[in-house]
Amino acid sequence: MISSVVYTFDPAHKPVHTAKPGETLVFETKDCFSNEITREDQLTTGFNYYHANPAAGPVFVEGAEIGDILVARIDKIEVGDSGVVTTLPDVGPLIDQSEIRTKILPIKNGKTVFNGLELPINPMVGVIGVAPAKEPVACGFPGSHGGNLDSKLSVAGATMYFPVRAPGALFQLGDLHAVMGDGELCGTGLEVPGTVTVTIRLIKNTPLEWPVLENDEKWFSFASDLDYTKALVAATRQTANLVSKVYGWDMTDTFFYLSLWGDIEVNQACQPCPVPMVLRVGAPKNPDKPLIVG
């Protein structure tokens, strides 16, 4: 069980575990508030944000070298019996009409209850990735290394691909949500502690600029930026490059295909917010044409 936490993705971190490709790992995670908000009278105005979004790890993966891809299949997610949803200071499109408030919601039999409404949970991993190449990145921020991707698709059964930027990859994860809508409009989902079981492997000598997620239906490239257009261009270009290479199409035909059959979806966009938005551009799966092989 990997339970030691860090608050940044950093190539200088000392690993807490060394794993071989093919190994299955279990991570014990705290919620995004380091399990420090446990009552509804505790507000985020009093929280120490240096303790935000802790990630369990990092794990050094034997044989992982710069230019490889670290593959992480999410096998299982288990969450605690209650979670926290809050407003954050100066965050989200309705913050000017809302007050800072905390709610503690119960979780039982795969459901939670909000104001008398029963909602099915959909446990997901918010923070997941590898070390960046040089400067550390706080776990609350996304980037091309991964980090705070906040995708509701990062659930059990999904496979994620990360560009290795530092020896050993230094893989880590945290920030579980029992349920979260696309966009995470108020800045939080139902923030929960829990455990995540992941199987890791490597794809050698395969360039990748941004994280990719694969599920039963699609391949998605993730990208982030404070500017929507820049994030959209980055994610679209990576998905297009993968499609073009696999199908043998030029970029114009690939552009047509993505306009006809691709999708732009939002992971996290609780603007205004100092954290960049994250979006994903997807292409349908074709069992005969996997976008990443290995």
C-alpha positions in Angstrom: 0.0 0.0 0.0 1.5 3.4 -1.1 0.3 6.0 1.3 3.1 8.6 1.6 2.0 11.9 0.1 3.6 14.8 -1.8 2.1 18.1 -2.8 4.0 18.6 -6.1 5.1 16.6 -9.2 8.8 17.0 -9.1 11.7 15.1 -10.8 13.7 15.7 -7.5 11.3 13.7 -5.3 12.7 10.6 -3.7 10.5 7.6 -4.7 8.7 5.7 -1.9 8.4 2.5 -3.9 10.1 0.9 -6.9 7.9 -1.1 -9.3 8.5 -3.3 -12.3 6.4 -2.9 -15.5 3.4 -5.2 -15.2 3.2 -4.7 -11.4 -0.2 -3.9 -9.8 0.0 -1.2 -7.1 -2.5 0.0 -4.5 -2.5 3.7 -3.5 -4.2 5.0 -0.3 -5.2 8.6 -0.9 -6.4 11.6 1.1 -9.0 13.9 -0.2 -8.1 17.2 -1.9 -8.2 19.0 1.5 -5.8 16.4 3.1 -8.8 15.1 5.1 -8.7 18.3 7.1 -12.3 19.5 6.4 -14.6 17.2 8.3 -17.4 19.5 9.5 -19.8 21.8 7.7 -18.7 24.8 9.8 -15.2 24.5 8.4 -14.9 26.8 5.3 -12.3 26.8 2.6 -11.4 30.4 3.6 -9.6 28.8 6.6 -7.8 26.1 4.7 -4.0 26.0 4.1 -3.8 25.6 0.3 -0.2 24.4 0.6 -1.9 21.2 1.8 -4.2 20.9 -1.3 -4.5 17.9 -3.6 -2.0 15.6 -2.0 -0.8 12.7 -4.2 0.3 9.3 -3.0 3.7 8.3 -4.2 5.8 8.8 -6.2 6.7 5.4 -7.6 9.9 4.8 -9.6 9.2 2.5 -12.5 12.2 0.3 -13.5 13.2 0.9 -17.1 11.2 4.0 -17.6 13.3 6.5 -19.6 12.8 9.9 -21.1 10.9 9.4 -24.4 8.9 6.4 -23.1 5.2 6.2 -22.2 4.1 5.2 -18.7 0.8 3.3 -19.0 -1.5 3.1 -16.0 -4.7 1.0 -16.1 -7.1 2.0 -13.3 -8.3 -1.4 -12.1 -10.3 -0.4 -9.0 -11.4 2.7 -7.0 -12.8 2.5 -3.5 -14.0 5.6 -1.7 -14.8 6.5 1.9 -18.3 6.7 3.5 -18.6 10.4 3.2 -17.3 13.3 1.1 -17.0 17.1 1.0 -18.4 19.5 -1.5 -17.5 23.2 -1.1 -17.3 26.6 -2.8 -13.8 28.0 -3.1 -12.9 31.7 -2.7 -13.1 33.5 -6.1 -13.6 30.3 -8.1 -16.3 29.4 -10.6 -18.8 31.2 -12.8 -21.5 31.6 -10.1 -19.2 32.7 -7.3 -20.5 36.2 -7.4 -24.0 34.9 -6.6 -22.8 32.2 -4.0 -21.5 32.2 -0.5 -18.6 30.1 0.8 -20.3 26.9 2.1 -19.3 23.4 3.0 -21.6 20.3 2.8 -20.7 16.8 4.0 -22.5 14.2 2.0 -22.9 10.5 3.0 -22.0 7.7 0.7 -23.7 4.3 1.0 -24.5 1.5 -1.4 -23.0 3.3 -4.4 -25.0 6.4 -3.9 -24.9 9.8 -2.1 -27.7 12.1 -1.1 -27.7 15.9 -1.9 -30.6 18.0 -0.5 -32.8 14.9 -0.5 -31.9 13.8 -4.0 -30.2 10.4 -4.4 -27.3 10.5 -6.8 -25.3 7.5 -8.1 -21.6 7.8 -7.5 -19.0 7.5 -10.2 -15.6 7.3 -8.4 -12.8 8.9 -10.4 -9.1 10.0 -10.0 -8.6 13.7 -10.2 -4.8 14.0 -9.8 -2.6 11.5 -11.7 0.6 11.7 -13.7 4.4 11.6 -13.8 7.2 14.0 -13.0 7.7 17.0 -15.3 11.0 17.5 -16.9 12.4 20.3 -14.8 10.5 22.6 -12.4 8.1 21.1 -9.9 4.3 21.6 -10.5 1.9 21.8 -7.6 -0.5 18.8 -7.5 -3.5 21.2 -7.8 -2.3 22.3 -11.3 -2.5 20.3 -14.6 0.1 20.1 -17.3 1.6 17.9 -20.1 2.8 15.6 -17.3 -0.7 15.0 -16.1 -1.4 16.4 -12.6 -4.8 17.8 -11.7 -6.6 16.6 -14.9 -10.0 16.3 -13.1 -11.5 14.0 -15.7 -14.7 12.2 -14.8 -13.5 9.5 -17.3 -10.6 8.5 -15.1 -12.6 5.7 -13.6 -12.0 2.0 -13.1 -11.5 0.3 -16.5 -9.8 3.4 -18.1 -6.2 3.3 -19.3 -4.1 6.4 -19.1 -0.8 7.2 -21.0 1.7 9.7 -19.8 4.9 11.0 -21.5 7.9 10.0 -19.4 10.0 13.2 -18.7 12.2 12.0 -15.9 14.1 8.7 -15.2 11.7 6.2 -13.5 8.7 8.3 -14.5 7.9 9.0 -10.8 4.2 8.1 -11.0 1.7 9.4 -8.4 -2.0 9.9 -7.9 -4.7 11.3 -5.6 -7.7 13.7 -5.3 -10.5 11.2 -5.6 -14.0 12.3 -6.3 -17.1 10.1 -5.6 -19.0 12.0 -8.2 -18.2 15.1 -10.4 -19.8 16.7 -13.4 -17.8 17.8 -16.5 -16.4 21.2 -15.8 -16.4 20.9 -11.9 -18.1 24.3 -11.9 -17.8 25.2 -8.2 -14.2 24.0 -8.1 -14.9 20.8 -6.2 -16.6 17.4 -6.8 -17.6 15.2 -3.9 -14.0 15.1 -2.5 -13.2 11.8 -0.8 -10.3 9.7 0.5 -10.0 6.2 -0.8 -7.8 3.6 -2.4 -6.9 3.1 -6.1 -5.6 -0.1 -7.6 -3.5 0.5 -10.8 -1.5 -1.8 -13.1 1.5 -0.1 -14.8 3.5 -0.9 -17.9 5.8 0.8 -20.3 5.8 1.6 -24.0 9.4 2.2 -25.1 10.7 5.0 -27.3 7.3 6.4 -28.2 6.9 10.2 -28.2 3.8 11.7 -26.6 3.3 15.4 -25.7 0.1 15.3 -23.6 -1.7 12.6 -21.5 -4.1 10.2 -23.3 -7.0 8.3 -21.9 -8.4 5.2 -23.4 -11.8 3.7 -22.5 -14.1 1.2 -24.2 -15.4 3.8 -26.7 -12.8 6.4 -27.4 -9.3 7.7 -27.3 -8.8 11.2 -25.7 -6.0 13.6 -25.7 -6.0 15.9 -22.7 -4.5 19.4 -22.7 -4.6 22.4 -20.4 -4.2 26.2 -20.5 -5.7 29.3 -19.0 -6.7 30.1 -22.6 -9.4 27.8 -24.1 -8.1 28.2 -27.6 -4.6 27.2 -26.7 -5.8 24.1 -24.8 -8.1 23.1 -27.7 -5.3 23.5 -30.3 -2.9 21.3 -28.2 -5.4 18.5 -27.6 -6.7 18.5 -31.2 -3.3 18.4 -32.7 -2.2 15.5 -30.6 -5.4 13.5 -31.4 -5.0 14.4 -35.1 -1.4 13.3 -35.2 -2.3 10.0 -33.7 -5.2 9.4 -36.1 -3.2 10.6 -39.1 -0.4 8.2 -38.4 -2.6 5.2 -37.8 -4.9 5.7 -40.7 -2.4 7.0 -43.2 -4.4 10.2 -43.9 -3.1 13.6 -44.5 -4.0 16.3 -42.0 -6.9 17.7 -44.1 -8.7 14.3 -44.2 -7.9 13.9 -40.5 -9.4 17.3 -39.8 -12.6 16.3 -41.7 -12.8 13.0 -39.7 -12.5 14.7 -36.3 -15.1 17.3 -37.3 -17.5 14.5 -38.4 -16.8 12.0 -35.7 -14.6 13.5 -33.0 -15.6 15.2 -29.8 -14.5 18.2 -27.6 -15.3 17.7 -24.0 -14.4 19.6 -20.8 -12.7 18.1 -17.8 -12.4 21.1 -15.6 -13.3 24.7 -16.3 -14.3 26.3 -13.1 -13.3 29.8 -14.3 -12.5 32.3 -13.0 -9.8 30.3 -11.4 -6.0 30.5 -11.2 -5.8 26.8 -12.2 -5.8 26.3 -16.0 -8.8 24.6 -17.6 -8.5 21.1 -18.9 -10.2 19.7 -21.9 -10.2 16.5 -24.0 -10.5 15.8 -27.7 -11.6 12.3 -28.5 -11.7 10.0 -31.5 -13.8 6.8 -31.6 -12.1 3.5 -31.0 -11.5 1.1 -33.9 -10.3 -2.3 -32.7 -8.2 -2.6 -35.9 -6.6 0.8 -35.6 -5.4 1.5 -32.0 -4.0 5.0 -31.7 -1.3 3.9 -29.3 0.3 0.4 -29.7 2.4 -1.3 -27.1 
